Amino acid sequence: MKNTVNIGVIGLGGRGQGQMREMLNCEGVKVIAVCDKYEDRALEGQRIVAEKAGNSPHVYTDYKQLLTRKDIDAILCCSTWITHGRIAVDSMRAGKHVAIEVGGAASIEECWQMVRASEETGKFCMLLENCCYDRNEMALFNMVKQGIFGEIIHMQGGYQHDLRDEICLGRENRHGRLFNFQHRNGELYPTHQLGPISKVLGINRGNRFISLSSMTTKSRGLHEWIVKNKGEDYDLADYSFNQGDVTTTMIKCANGETVVLTHDCSLPRPYSRGYRIQGTKGIYQEDCDGIFIEGMSYVDPNDWAHQFEHFVDNGYREKYEHPLWKKYAVDGIHAGGHGGMDYLVLSAFIESVRLEDKPPIDVYDTAAWMAVTALSEQSIALGSAPVPFPDFTNGMWIDREPYRRGIFCLDEVCNDYFENAGV
Ligand SMILES: NC(=O)c1ccc[n+]([C@@H]2O[C@H](COP(=O)([O-])OP(=O)(O)OC[C@H]3O[C@@H](n4cnc5c(N)ncnc54)[C@H](O)[C@@H]3O)[C@@H](O)[C@H]2O)c1
C-alpha cells in the first residue's frame, strides 16, 4: 500500500470545497493541484489546503493542464452533472484513477466512454455515492445479507429534496442545477437511492437492469417560487421549465425485481430518500422509519392491519449495525458531511487508490446508475415508452470476476476484516 497518494481536485463549488476538506481527514492524502474554471474558487481551494494541510497546491483553471502532470495519482472531480463524464474519461486516459461526484448521465454514449476508458487504461472510475455508506442503509444491507427480509421482490427510493432556491438562484450563485431544470426533463438525480438499491439487488453481479419507463408531471413549483420570491418582473418569471415537478421511474431487473425511483425537488416538502425494501419475509419503509418482519415483529392478534415497528427506536438498527459503523464508533465518529457517510465514501476511494486495487463502486456501477437519467429522458420524450437498458458489462454480469473484499466492501459484509478492529 502506498503511504501517500497525490490528488488533484477538479470542481471547487460548495461541494468540491467540502469534499476536499473531508478528504484531507483521510490518511495518506496530499492535494497537490486544484482546478476550477472560476479562478476565485480554485484560489479558495488552494487556501483551504494550505490552512488544513500546510502545503500550497498549484492552481489551474483548465483541467486538461492539470491532467498533464505526471505526479498525480488520482482525481477527485466535483464539477457539474454534464461535465463529470468527460472529466472522468480524460482523467483515466491521462493515467489517473478518478472519483466523480453524483449526478446522472447526459447520454448513454458518455457511459460507454467511461467504461471503455476504464477497461483500456486499467484505471478505475468510482461514483462517490455516499448514501451507500449511510448508517441506516448499511444496517439494512446487513439485514438483507442475513436473509431477514427473505428474497427481495421490490424496492423504492428517491431524491425528494426541496431545492427551489438552489435551482432558481443558479445564475446568481454560479450553480449548475438551474440549466438542467430549464432544458431537460427526466430522472435528473437517480443515484442517491439507486446506489444502495443496486448493491442489495446485486446489479452487475448476477443481476442487471433490463428496461425502464418514466413519467413526469407538469412543472409549476419553480415558476411559483420565482414569482413569490423574485417578483413578476424577474426575467425568469414567465420561463417555462422543461423539468416536471415529480418524476417517477420504474425499472425492471433480470431476476424479476422492480424498482421505483422518485425525483421531487421543486415543490415544498421535507427531505426524504423514501427508501423501501420489500421481500418475502418483511418490509422496511423510510418515511415512517417502519419495519415489519414476519415472525419477528410484534403482532396484536386483535389488530388485522398489523403495525410497523420503528427501525431505530425499536432497536433494529442497533442489533444489525454494520461493522463498519461499529468500527467508526470505536474509532470515534468524526461525523463530517452528511453524518459521516461522506468521510466513509472518500476513505473507500482513497483506500483503493493507495492499494491500486478495485473500488467498491466501479465503472460498471457508475455507468448503470448514471444511465438512468439519459434513459428516463428518452422514455418521457417517447410518452413513457419502456426503453431497453444497456448492459455495460457486455455479459460479464452473469459471471463477474470476484469483487475485492474488505472493510469498505459493498457487495458483502466482510465480518472477518473487522475481527481485530475492536467491534
Ligand atoms: N453526494 C452528495 O451528497 C452531494 C451533495 C452536494 C452536491 N453533490 C454533487 O456535487 C457536484 C457539485 O455540486 P456543487 O453544489 O458544488 O455544484 P456547483 O455547480 O456549485 O459547482 C461545480 C463547480 O465545478 C466547476 N466546473 C464545472 N465544469 C468545470 C470544468 N470543465 N473545469 C473546472 N471546473 C469546472 C464549476 O465552475 C463550479 O465551481 C454536483 O454533481 C452535485 O450534484 C453531491
The ligand as an ORCA input file, in Angstrom:
! r2SCAN-3c Opt
* xyz 0 1
  N     -23.213     13.407     -2.687
  C     -23.790     14.463     -2.135
  O     -24.339     14.356     -1.046
  C     -23.733     15.774     -2.848
  C     -24.064     16.953     -2.190
  C     -23.967     18.143     -2.898
  C     -23.577     18.146     -4.223
  N     -23.286     16.978     -4.837
  C     -22.873     16.930     -6.245
  O     -21.585     17.525     -6.352
  C     -21.427     18.188     -7.611
  C     -21.029     19.631     -7.394
  O     -22.035     20.281     -6.650
  P     -21.950     21.843     -6.298
  O     -23.155     22.143     -5.490
  O     -20.623     22.197     -5.748
  O     -22.127     22.447     -7.773
  P     -21.607     23.831     -8.357
  O     -22.287     23.990     -9.678
  O     -21.767     24.905     -7.331
  O     -20.046     23.614     -8.524
  C     -19.468     22.930     -9.582
  C     -18.121     23.554     -9.852
  O     -17.483     22.848    -10.918
  C     -16.827     23.787    -11.735
  N     -16.642     23.261    -13.093
  C     -17.597     22.894    -13.986
  N     -17.031     22.497    -15.135
  C     -15.690     22.587    -14.944
  C     -14.574     22.328    -15.761
  N     -14.723     21.895    -17.020
  N     -13.346     22.546    -15.276
  C     -13.182     23.007    -13.998
  N     -14.208     23.287    -13.168
  C     -15.447     23.077    -13.642
  C     -17.755     24.987    -11.720
  O     -17.081     26.184    -12.107
  C     -18.223     25.022    -10.279
  O     -17.408     25.827     -9.455
  C     -22.784     18.012     -8.317
  O     -22.725     16.907     -9.138
  C     -23.750     17.739     -7.173
  O     -24.875     17.035     -7.601
  C     -23.344     15.797     -4.162
*
